[in-house]
Structures are given as C-alpha cells and as structure tokens.
C-alpha cells in the first residue's frame, strides 16, 4: 500500500499520473494547502519541505528494510516508483541518464518558472497587471522552457528514447495548463503534438481527474494567501 499525500495541482498530477499508469493500490490523503495542512507534524515527518506531493510506501522493496519508506519531491518520487516497479524507466544506461537529466531540468527550470508565473497570474494581489516586470520575467522563462521542449521533441515522439517515461510524466502537467498561464503552443507544434499524445492516455486522464472536487473555483482569500505565501523560516518548527 502506498499513501499518497496529494492536492490537485500540476505538481500533484505528476505522481497521480504515475500511480495510475502503474495501476498499483494506493490511498489518497488530501493535503489542503490553502488551509495549511502541509504544516502538520505528521506531514512534515514525510515531507520536510512542507510541500506535496509525497508518498509513504508501506511495502517497500526488501533492500530498504522493513520500515515504511517516505519519499518527498516529485522527481524523487517518480524515480523511486519507476525503480521499484521496473516501469517507465529505460534499461539502457545512457537513456536512464537522459531521463534523470530531464527530471532535474523540470524541477530546476520548468517547474519553478511555471510556478512563479502561476503565482502572478492566479494569486498575487492585483493580478498580473499589477506586477508587470515580475509577470513578464516568468512568462518569458516559461516560454523559453517551451522552446527547450520544442527542440527536444523535434523528430521524437517522447522526451527520451522510443518509449513514454517518467520524463514525459514530470514535464507534461505544466504544459497542459499553458493557456490558463497565458502561454501559447502555437509556435511549438512538436510540444503541441506531444501534449495531445500524453493527454490521450487513459491513466493520464485519471491522474488529472484525481481530487478534481478540491480544485479552486474562486480567487484565494487573504487568509489563504498568508498560509500559502507568508511562511518564514520558523514555520513548522
């Protein structure tokens, strides 16, 4: 059994998609980030960075020992699950190296840039029009990352090798929501084609639909903004 600590965001979708693709038994534990549930001690024991997604594997591989294994950070979770189940990770060492590179690229480039863009589009008081320089900075970086993917996907079906992998799973969610972020895929036909190929997978659709009843349907309140963005170094201690 895998405990999946989750909230329906692009970062949460990465792991939801993987769990659905694997068709393994897991239990979803909602973490309402607007209410500050990510700062509860029991969650901090699994995810010391106060961020979801995170998992607790109650039936880990034997070489991990008998105790449940916590894993936080989406890239680390995908790698752990791919190794455990022997799926969505190439056997070829060179290809595995490339998958690792794209996991690091996503968590160090695309994810942070898209997340900051989302902040100024969806959360910052006054919206993007009140934060011209900041919004433009992250919109340009998000677009730059789309260009990186466009070049990579030229004459390729998937990001690494000939098969769909965790490299695709981790990069896809922030491309899915390009339009709501104000981006356009029109200049990026390879990315657009890849986006559709991933979206058409039934497991991907189930992963994105997981917890859809919890999705935000109104602007954040001031209290929610304080919980989400007002934390300092002492939070959770």
C-alpha atoms as an extended CHARMM CRD file, in Angstrom:
* protein
*
       237  EXT
         1         1  UNK       CA              0.0000000000        0.0000000000        0.0000000000  PROA      1               0.0000000000
         2         2  UNK       CA              1.2090000000        3.4830000000       -0.8570000000  PROA      2               0.0000000000
         3         3  UNK       CA             -0.0930000000        6.5240000000        0.9960000000  PROA      3               0.0000000000
         4         4  UNK       CA             -0.2610000000        9.3870000000       -1.4960000000  PROA      4               0.0000000000
         5         5  UNK       CA             -0.3190000000       12.8420000000        0.0720000000  PROA      5               0.0000000000
         6         6  UNK       CA             -1.8420000000       14.9870000000       -2.6260000000  PROA      6               0.0000000000
         7         7  UNK       CA             -3.6280000000       18.1260000000       -3.7500000000  PROA      7               0.0000000000
         8         8  UNK       CA             -4.8180000000       18.6700000000       -7.3470000000  PROA      8               0.0000000000
         9         9  UNK       CA             -2.0730000000       20.8820000000       -8.7510000000  PROA      9               0.0000000000
        10        10  UNK       CA              0.3430000000       20.3070000000      -11.6480000000  PROA      10              0.0000000000
        11        11  UNK       CA              2.9620000000       19.0450000000       -9.2030000000  PROA      11              0.0000000000
        12        12  UNK       CA              0.4800000000       16.6580000000       -7.6520000000  PROA      12              0.0000000000
        13        13  UNK       CA             -0.6140000000       15.4180000000      -11.0670000000  PROA      13              0.0000000000
        14        14  UNK       CA              2.8970000000       14.1960000000      -11.8670000000  PROA      14              0.0000000000
        15        15  UNK       CA              2.7000000000       11.4740000000       -9.2160000000  PROA      15              0.0000000000
        16        16  UNK       CA             -1.0270000000       10.8400000000       -9.6360000000  PROA      16              0.0000000000
        17        17  UNK       CA             -0.3690000000       10.0300000000      -13.2870000000  PROA      17              0.0000000000
        18        18  UNK       CA              2.4710000000        7.6640000000      -12.3900000000  PROA      18              0.0000000000
        19        19  UNK       CA              0.3830000000        5.7960000000       -9.8270000000  PROA      19              0.0000000000
        20        20  UNK       CA             -2.4510000000        5.4290000000      -12.3250000000  PROA      20              0.0000000000
        21        21  UNK       CA             -0.0760000000        4.2810000000      -15.0610000000  PROA      21              0.0000000000
        22        22  UNK       CA              1.3350000000        1.6460000000      -12.7150000000  PROA      22              0.0000000000
        23        23  UNK       CA             -2.1670000000        0.5250000000      -11.6760000000  PROA      23              0.0000000000
        24        24  UNK       CA             -0.9390000000       -0.0960000000       -8.1380000000  PROA      24              0.0000000000
        25        25  UNK       CA             -3.0040000000        0.0800000000       -4.9880000000  PROA      25              0.0000000000
        26        26  UNK       CA             -2.6710000000        3.4410000000       -3.2610000000  PROA      26              0.0000000000
        27        27  UNK       CA             -4.5850000000        5.5540000000       -0.7800000000  PROA      27              0.0000000000
        28        28  UNK       CA             -5.0590000000        9.2520000000       -1.4790000000  PROA      28              0.0000000000
        29        29  UNK       CA             -4.6320000000       11.5320000000        1.5290000000  PROA      29              0.0000000000
        30        30  UNK       CA             -5.6910000000       15.0840000000        0.6340000000  PROA      30              0.0000000000
        31        31  UNK       CA             -3.3940000000       17.8640000000        1.8380000000  PROA      31              0.0000000000
        32        32  UNK       CA             -5.3840000000       21.0900000000        1.7330000000  PROA      32              0.0000000000
        33        33  UNK       CA             -2.5950000000       23.5620000000        1.0980000000  PROA      33              0.0000000000
        34        34  UNK       CA             -4.9410000000       26.5570000000        1.4160000000  PROA      34              0.0000000000
        35        35  UNK       CA             -5.7380000000       25.5440000000        4.9830000000  PROA      35              0.0000000000
        36        36  UNK       CA             -2.1200000000       24.8530000000        5.9090000000  PROA      36              0.0000000000
        37        37  UNK       CA             -2.3690000000       21.0870000000        6.2530000000  PROA      37              0.0000000000
        38        38  UNK       CA              1.1310000000       20.8220000000        4.7490000000  PROA      38              0.0000000000
        39        39  UNK       CA              2.4880000000       22.1740000000        8.0320000000  PROA      39              0.0000000000
        40        40  UNK       CA              1.0440000000       19.4410000000       10.2360000000  PROA      40              0.0000000000
        41        41  UNK       CA              3.7580000000       17.4960000000       12.1140000000  PROA      41              0.0000000000
        42        42  UNK       CA              2.6590000000       14.1640000000       10.6600000000  PROA      42              0.0000000000
        43        43  UNK       CA              3.0970000000       15.5130000000        7.1340000000  PROA      43              0.0000000000
        44        44  UNK       CA              6.4040000000       17.1980000000        7.9590000000  PROA      44              0.0000000000
        45        45  UNK       CA              7.7140000000       13.8070000000        9.0240000000  PROA      45              0.0000000000
        46        46  UNK       CA              7.2760000000       12.7040000000        5.4290000000  PROA      46              0.0000000000
        47        47  UNK       CA              7.9000000000       15.9560000000        3.5550000000  PROA      47              0.0000000000
        48        48  UNK       CA             10.2730000000       18.2660000000        5.4830000000  PROA      48              0.0000000000
        49        49  UNK       CA              9.9140000000       20.9950000000        2.8170000000  PROA      49              0.0000000000
        50        50  UNK       CA              6.1950000000       21.4700000000        3.6250000000  PROA      50              0.0000000000
        51        51  UNK       CA              5.2600000000       20.6230000000        0.0620000000  PROA      51              0.0000000000
        52        52  UNK       CA              3.1700000000       17.9800000000       -1.5720000000  PROA      52              0.0000000000
        53        53  UNK       CA              3.2250000000       15.5390000000       -3.2890000000  PROA      53              0.0000000000
        54        54  UNK       CA              4.7830000000       12.9940000000       -1.0040000000  PROA      54              0.0000000000
        55        55  UNK       CA              4.3490000000        9.2770000000       -0.5420000000  PROA      55              0.0000000000
        56        56  UNK       CA              4.7740000000        6.7490000000        2.2250000000  PROA      56              0.0000000000
        57        57  UNK       CA              5.4540000000        3.2910000000        0.8310000000  PROA      57              0.0000000000
        58        58  UNK       CA              4.2440000000        0.7800000000        3.4030000000  PROA      58              0.0000000000
        59        59  UNK       CA              5.5080000000       -2.1760000000        1.3750000000  PROA      59              0.0000000000
        60        60  UNK       CA              8.9640000000       -1.0970000000        0.2040000000  PROA      60              0.0000000000
        61        61  UNK       CA             11.4990000000       -3.2410000000       -1.6480000000  PROA      61              0.0000000000
        62        62  UNK       CA             13.4220000000       -5.5610000000        0.6620000000  PROA      62              0.0000000000
        63        63  UNK       CA             16.6980000000       -3.6580000000        0.3600000000  PROA      63              0.0000000000
        64        64  UNK       CA             15.0660000000       -0.6460000000        2.0640000000  PROA      64              0.0000000000
        65        65  UNK       CA             14.3460000000       -2.6660000000        5.1840000000  PROA      65              0.0000000000
        66        66  UNK       CA             11.0130000000       -3.3410000000        6.8270000000  PROA      66              0.0000000000
        67        67  UNK       CA             10.0390000000        0.1800000000        7.8610000000  PROA      67              0.0000000000
        68        68  UNK       CA              7.7730000000        2.2600000000        5.5810000000  PROA      68              0.0000000000
        69        69  UNK       CA              9.7260000000        4.4910000000        3.2010000000  PROA      69              0.0000000000
        70        70  UNK       CA              8.8020000000        8.1790000000        2.9090000000  PROA      70              0.0000000000
        71        71  UNK       CA              9.6840000000        9.9800000000       -0.3220000000  PROA      71              0.0000000000
        72        72  UNK       CA              9.2070000000       13.6870000000       -0.9790000000  PROA      72              0.0000000000
        73        73  UNK       CA              9.8190000000       15.8320000000       -4.0910000000  PROA      73              0.0000000000
        74        74  UNK       CA              8.0670000000       14.8150000000       -7.3100000000  PROA      74              0.0000000000
        75        75  UNK       CA             11.2010000000       13.8750000000       -9.2430000000  PROA      75              0.0000000000
        76        76  UNK       CA             12.4690000000       11.6620000000       -6.4240000000  PROA      76              0.0000000000
        77        77  UNK       CA              9.0620000000       10.0060000000       -6.0990000000  PROA      77              0.0000000000
        78        78  UNK       CA              8.8490000000        9.2160000000       -9.8020000000  PROA      78              0.0000000000
        79        79  UNK       CA             12.3670000000        7.7780000000       -9.8090000000  PROA      79              0.0000000000
        80        80  UNK       CA             11.6410000000        5.6860000000       -6.6950000000  PROA      80              0.0000000000
        81        81  UNK       CA              8.4340000000        4.2550000000       -8.1570000000  PROA      81              0.0000000000
        82        82  UNK       CA              9.9940000000        3.6000000000      -11.5580000000  PROA      82              0.0000000000
        83        83  UNK       CA             12.8380000000        1.6690000000       -9.9580000000  PROA      83              0.0000000000
        84        84  UNK       CA             10.5560000000       -0.2300000000       -7.5880000000  PROA      84              0.0000000000
        85        85  UNK       CA              8.1830000000       -1.4230000000      -10.2960000000  PROA      85              0.0000000000
        86        86  UNK       CA             10.6540000000       -1.5760000000      -13.1800000000  PROA      86              0.0000000000
        87        87  UNK       CA              8.4790000000        0.5210000000      -15.4780000000  PROA      87              0.0000000000
        88        88  UNK       CA              8.6670000000        3.8330000000      -17.3210000000  PROA      88              0.0000000000
        89        89  UNK       CA             12.4390000000        3.9570000000      -16.8970000000  PROA      89              0.0000000000
        90        90  UNK       CA             14.7200000000        2.6950000000      -19.6910000000  PROA      90              0.0000000000
        91        91  UNK       CA             17.0920000000       -0.1830000000      -19.0270000000  PROA      91              0.0000000000
        92        92  UNK       CA             19.7930000000        1.3470000000      -21.2180000000  PROA      92              0.0000000000
        93        93  UNK       CA             22.2740000000        3.3170000000      -19.0170000000  PROA      93              0.0000000000
        94        94  UNK       CA             22.5640000000        6.2050000000      -21.4590000000  PROA      94              0.0000000000
        95        95  UNK       CA             18.8010000000        6.5710000000      -21.7150000000  PROA      95              0.0000000000
        96        96  UNK       CA             18.4400000000        6.3590000000      -17.9170000000  PROA      96              0.0000000000
        97        97  UNK       CA             20.9810000000        9.1510000000      -17.6700000000  PROA      97              0.0000000000
        98        98  UNK       CA             18.8590000000       11.2350000000      -20.0240000000  PROA      98              0.0000000000
        99        99  UNK       CA             15.7030000000       10.5820000000      -18.0220000000  PROA      99              0.0000000000
       100       100  UNK       CA             17.4950000000       11.7780000000      -14.8940000000  PROA      100             0.0000000000
       101       101  UNK       CA             18.5930000000       14.9280000000      -16.7250000000  PROA      101             0.0000000000
       102       102  UNK       CA             15.0240000000       15.7530000000      -17.6960000000  PROA      102             0.0000000000
       103       103  UNK       CA             13.7910000000       15.1580000000      -14.1480000000  PROA      103             0.0000000000
       104       104  UNK       CA             16.4000000000       17.6270000000      -12.8950000000  PROA      104             0.0000000000
       105       105  UNK       CA             15.5870000000       20.0530000000      -15.7140000000  PROA      105             0.0000000000
       106       106  UNK       CA             11.9160000000       20.0170000000      -14.8660000000  PROA      106             0.0000000000
       107       107  UNK       CA             12.3590000000       20.5050000000      -11.1330000000  PROA      107             0.0000000000
       108       108  UNK       CA             15.0910000000       23.1210000000      -11.5730000000  PROA      108             0.0000000000
       109       109  UNK       CA             13.7870000000       25.0580000000      -14.5960000000  PROA      109             0.0000000000
       110       110  UNK       CA             10.3210000000       24.4330000000      -15.9950000000  PROA      110             0.0000000000
       111       111  UNK       CA              8.6000000000       23.7940000000      -12.6690000000  PROA      111             0.0000000000
       112       112  UNK       CA              9.8900000000       26.8180000000      -10.7370000000  PROA      112             0.0000000000
       113       113  UNK       CA              9.4300000000       29.1980000000      -13.6740000000  PROA      113             0.0000000000
       114       114  UNK       CA              5.8890000000       27.9700000000      -14.3780000000  PROA      114             0.0000000000
       115       115  UNK       CA              5.0530000000       28.0200000000      -10.6830000000  PROA      115             0.0000000000
       116       116  UNK       CA              6.1710000000       31.6230000000      -10.3010000000  PROA      116             0.0000000000
       117       117  UNK       CA              4.2550000000       32.5880000000      -13.4320000000  PROA      117             0.0000000000
       118       118  UNK       CA              1.1760000000       30.9070000000      -11.9770000000  PROA      118             0.0000000000
       119       119  UNK       CA              1.6420000000       32.9200000000       -8.7930000000  PROA      119             0.0000000000
       120       120  UNK       CA              1.4870000000       36.2500000000      -10.6030000000  PROA      120             0.0000000000
       121       121  UNK       CA             -1.3750000000       35.1360000000      -12.8470000000  PROA      121             0.0000000000
       122       122  UNK       CA             -3.5300000000       33.4530000000      -10.2050000000  PROA      122             0.0000000000
       123       123  UNK       CA             -2.5320000000       34.5080000000       -6.7080000000  PROA      123             0.0000000000
       124       124  UNK       CA             -0.6900000000       37.8290000000       -6.4590000000  PROA      124             0.0000000000
       125       125  UNK       CA             -2.9410000000       40.6800000000       -5.2900000000  PROA      125             0.0000000000
       126       126  UNK       CA             -3.9650000000       42.7760000000       -8.2600000000  PROA      126             0.0000000000
       127       127  UNK       CA             -3.1200000000       40.0170000000      -10.7330000000  PROA      127             0.0000000000
       128       128  UNK       CA             -0.5220000000       40.1290000000      -13.4530000000  PROA      128             0.0000000000
       129       129  UNK       CA             -1.3290000000       43.7230000000      -14.4190000000  PROA      129             0.0000000000
       130       130  UNK       CA             -0.1190000000       44.9290000000      -11.0250000000  PROA      130             0.0000000000
       131       131  UNK       CA              3.2060000000       43.1300000000      -11.3310000000  PROA      131             0.0000000000
       132       132  UNK       CA              4.4170000000       43.9150000000      -14.8210000000  PROA      132             0.0000000000
       133       133  UNK       CA              8.1360000000       43.1890000000      -14.5050000000  PROA      133             0.0000000000
       134       134  UNK       CA              7.7050000000       40.0400000000      -12.4180000000  PROA      134             0.0000000000
       135       135  UNK       CA              4.9750000000       38.6500000000      -14.6220000000  PROA      135             0.0000000000
       136       136  UNK       CA              6.9500000000       39.3560000000      -17.7890000000  PROA      136             0.0000000000
       137       137  UNK       CA             10.0890000000       37.7980000000      -16.3240000000  PROA      137             0.0000000000
       138       138  UNK       CA              8.4080000000       34.4860000000      -15.5650000000  PROA      138             0.0000000000
       139       139  UNK       CA              6.2470000000       34.4880000000      -18.6980000000  PROA      139             0.0000000000
       140       140  UNK       CA              9.4210000000       34.7810000000      -20.7610000000  PROA      140             0.0000000000
       141       141  UNK       CA             11.1150000000       31.9970000000      -18.8110000000  PROA      141             0.0000000000
       142       142  UNK       CA              8.0750000000       29.7510000000      -19.1870000000  PROA      142             0.0000000000
       143       143  UNK       CA              8.1390000000       30.4050000000      -22.9190000000  PROA      143             0.0000000000
       144       144  UNK       CA             11.8710000000       29.6950000000      -23.0250000000  PROA      144             0.0000000000
       145       145  UNK       CA             11.2220000000       26.3060000000      -21.4380000000  PROA      145             0.0000000000
       146       146  UNK       CA              8.5980000000       25.5580000000      -24.0740000000  PROA      146             0.0000000000
       147       147  UNK       CA             11.3050000000       26.2600000000      -26.6350000000  PROA      147             0.0000000000
       148       148  UNK       CA             13.6320000000       23.7800000000      -24.9260000000  PROA      148             0.0000000000
       149       149  UNK       CA             10.9400000000       21.1100000000      -25.1580000000  PROA      149             0.0000000000
       150       150  UNK       CA             10.1820000000       22.0350000000      -28.7700000000  PROA      150             0.0000000000
       151       151  UNK       CA             13.7780000000       21.4310000000      -29.8250000000  PROA      151             0.0000000000
       152       152  UNK       CA             13.9760000000       18.2120000000      -27.8510000000  PROA      152             0.0000000000
       153       153  UNK       CA             10.7970000000       16.8360000000      -29.4120000000  PROA      153             0.0000000000
       154       154  UNK       CA             11.8490000000       17.5400000000      -32.9830000000  PROA      154             0.0000000000
       155       155  UNK       CA             11.6260000000       14.1710000000      -34.7590000000  PROA      155             0.0000000000
       156       156  UNK       CA             10.9250000000       12.4800000000      -31.3910000000  PROA      156             0.0000000000
       157       157  UNK       CA              7.7080000000       11.0040000000      -30.0970000000  PROA      157             0.0000000000
       158       158  UNK       CA              8.7770000000       11.0940000000      -26.4440000000  PROA      158             0.0000000000
       159       159  UNK       CA             11.3790000000       13.0240000000      -24.4900000000  PROA      159             0.0000000000
       160       160  UNK       CA             13.7320000000       10.0690000000      -24.0440000000  PROA      160             0.0000000000
       161       161  UNK       CA             14.1750000000        7.0900000000      -26.3140000000  PROA      161             0.0000000000
       162       162  UNK       CA             11.3160000000        5.4060000000      -28.1110000000  PROA      162             0.0000000000
       163       163  UNK       CA              9.0110000000        4.9520000000      -25.1360000000  PROA      163             0.0000000000
       164       164  UNK       CA              6.8920000000        7.0810000000      -22.8340000000  PROA      164             0.0000000000
       165       165  UNK       CA              8.6640000000        7.5010000000      -19.4910000000  PROA      165             0.0000000000
       166       166  UNK       CA              8.7020000000        9.4160000000      -16.2400000000  PROA      166             0.0000000000
       167       167  UNK       CA             10.4880000000       12.1910000000      -18.1540000000  PROA      167             0.0000000000
       168       168  UNK       CA              7.2390000000       12.8060000000      -20.0380000000  PROA      168             0.0000000000
       169       169  UNK       CA              5.1100000000       12.4910000000      -16.9170000000  PROA      169             0.0000000000
       170       170  UNK       CA              7.0590000000       15.1000000000      -14.9940000000  PROA      170             0.0000000000
       171       171  UNK       CA              7.2160000000       17.7100000000      -17.7750000000  PROA      171             0.0000000000
       172       172  UNK       CA              3.6810000000       17.3780000000      -19.1140000000  PROA      172             0.0000000000
       173       173  UNK       CA              1.4430000000       18.8790000000      -16.3670000000  PROA      173             0.0000000000
       174       174  UNK       CA              2.8900000000       22.3790000000      -16.6220000000  PROA      174             0.0000000000
       175       175  UNK       CA              2.4490000000       22.2300000000      -20.4190000000  PROA      175             0.0000000000
       176       176  UNK       CA             -1.1590000000       21.0820000000      -20.0410000000  PROA      176             0.0000000000
       177       177  UNK       CA             -2.0880000000       24.4150000000      -18.4710000000  PROA      177             0.0000000000
       178       178  UNK       CA             -0.1860000000       26.6490000000      -20.8930000000  PROA      178             0.0000000000
       179       179  UNK       CA             -3.3130000000       28.5370000000      -21.9570000000  PROA      179             0.0000000000
       180       180  UNK       CA             -4.5040000000       29.4080000000      -18.4230000000  PROA      180             0.0000000000
       181       181  UNK       CA             -0.9980000000       30.6850000000      -17.7240000000  PROA      181             0.0000000000
       182       182  UNK       CA             -1.2400000000       32.9740000000      -20.7430000000  PROA      182             0.0000000000
       183       183  UNK       CA              1.1320000000       30.9380000000      -22.8900000000  PROA      183             0.0000000000
       184       184  UNK       CA              0.5850000000       29.7130000000      -26.4110000000  PROA      184             0.0000000000
       185       185  UNK       CA              1.6080000000       26.4330000000      -28.0020000000  PROA      185             0.0000000000
       186       186  UNK       CA              1.0040000000       27.7430000000      -31.4990000000  PROA      186             0.0000000000
       187       187  UNK       CA              4.7300000000       28.4500000000      -32.0570000000  PROA      187             0.0000000000
       188       188  UNK       CA              5.5690000000       24.9820000000      -30.7340000000  PROA      188             0.0000000000
       189       189  UNK       CA              3.9760000000       22.2920000000      -32.9220000000  PROA      189             0.0000000000
       190       190  UNK       CA              6.1490000000       19.4930000000      -31.5440000000  PROA      190             0.0000000000
       191       191  UNK       CA              5.1540000000       20.3500000000      -27.9810000000  PROA      191             0.0000000000
       192       192  UNK       CA              1.5050000000       20.6070000000      -29.0020000000  PROA      192             0.0000000000
       193       193  UNK       CA              1.5810000000       17.1800000000      -30.6540000000  PROA      193             0.0000000000
       194       194  UNK       CA              3.3310000000       15.6600000000      -27.6090000000  PROA      194             0.0000000000
       195       195  UNK       CA              0.8690000000       17.3210000000      -25.2260000000  PROA      195             0.0000000000
       196       196  UNK       CA             -2.0070000000       15.6460000000      -27.0700000000  PROA      196             0.0000000000
       197       197  UNK       CA             -0.2790000000       12.2540000000      -27.1610000000  PROA      197             0.0000000000
       198       198  UNK       CA              0.1660000000       12.2750000000      -23.3870000000  PROA      198             0.0000000000
       199       199  UNK       CA             -3.3000000000       13.6770000000      -22.6960000000  PROA      199             0.0000000000
       200       200  UNK       CA             -4.9420000000       10.8800000000      -24.7030000000  PROA      200             0.0000000000
       201       201  UNK       CA             -3.6310000000        8.2210000000      -22.3160000000  PROA      201             0.0000000000
       202       202  UNK       CA             -6.4570000000        6.9590000000      -20.0450000000  PROA      202             0.0000000000
       203       203  UNK       CA             -4.1850000000        6.7870000000      -16.9910000000  PROA      203             0.0000000000
       204       204  UNK       CA             -3.1900000000       10.4150000000      -17.5230000000  PROA      204             0.0000000000
       205       205  UNK       CA             -6.8270000000       11.4380000000      -17.6440000000  PROA      205             0.0000000000
       206       206  UNK       CA             -7.4960000000        9.5630000000      -14.4010000000  PROA      206             0.0000000000
       207       207  UNK       CA             -4.4870000000       11.1770000000      -12.7500000000  PROA      207             0.0000000000
       208       208  UNK       CA             -5.5640000000       14.7050000000      -13.6750000000  PROA      208             0.0000000000
       209       209  UNK       CA             -9.1200000000       13.9800000000      -12.5290000000  PROA      209             0.0000000000
       210       210  UNK       CA             -7.9720000000       12.7400000000       -9.1180000000  PROA      210             0.0000000000
       211       211  UNK       CA             -9.3840000000       15.0540000000       -6.4750000000  PROA      211             0.0000000000
       212       212  UNK       CA            -10.9170000000       17.4020000000       -9.0290000000  PROA      212             0.0000000000
       213       213  UNK       CA            -13.6320000000       18.2120000000       -6.4980000000  PROA      213             0.0000000000
       214       214  UNK       CA            -10.9660000000       20.0360000000       -4.4760000000  PROA      214             0.0000000000
       215       215  UNK       CA             -9.8580000000       22.3430000000       -7.2720000000  PROA      215             0.0000000000
       216       216  UNK       CA            -10.0010000000       26.0590000000       -6.6180000000  PROA      216             0.0000000000
       217       217  UNK       CA            -13.0110000000       27.7740000000       -8.1890000000  PROA      217             0.0000000000
       218       218  UNK       CA            -12.6110000000       31.2210000000       -6.6370000000  PROA      218             0.0000000000
       219       219  UNK       CA             -9.7710000000       33.6990000000       -6.0400000000  PROA      219             0.0000000000
       220       220  UNK       CA             -7.7360000000       32.9800000000       -2.8980000000  PROA      220             0.0000000000
       221       221  UNK       CA             -8.6970000000       34.7790000000        0.2770000000  PROA      221             0.0000000000
       222       222  UNK       CA             -6.1950000000       36.8940000000        2.1820000000  PROA      222             0.0000000000
       223       223  UNK       CA             -6.0070000000       34.1380000000        4.8130000000  PROA      223             0.0000000000
       224       224  UNK       CA             -5.1830000000       31.5490000000        2.1590000000  PROA      224             0.0000000000
       225       225  UNK       CA             -2.5270000000       33.8100000000        0.6510000000  PROA      225             0.0000000000
       226       226  UNK       CA             -0.9340000000       34.1490000000        4.0810000000  PROA      226             0.0000000000
       227       227  UNK       CA             -0.8550000000       30.3840000000        4.5190000000  PROA      227             0.0000000000
       228       228  UNK       CA              0.4640000000       29.7250000000        1.0400000000  PROA      228             0.0000000000
       229       229  UNK       CA              2.9560000000       32.5530000000        0.6680000000  PROA      229             0.0000000000
       230       230  UNK       CA              3.5430000000       34.1520000000        4.0580000000  PROA      230             0.0000000000
       231       231  UNK       CA              5.7130000000       31.4870000000        5.6390000000  PROA      231             0.0000000000
       232       232  UNK       CA              9.1640000000       32.2300000000        7.0020000000  PROA      232             0.0000000000
       233       233  UNK       CA             11.9820000000       30.0330000000        8.2710000000  PROA      233             0.0000000000
       234       234  UNK       CA             10.3110000000       29.3790000000       11.6080000000  PROA      234             0.0000000000
       235       235  UNK       CA              7.1920000000       27.8020000000       10.0620000000  PROA      235             0.0000000000
       236       236  UNK       CA              6.5710000000       24.2460000000       11.1150000000  PROA      236             0.0000000000
       237       237  UNK       CA              9.2010000000       24.2640000000       13.8750000000  PROA      237             0.0000000000
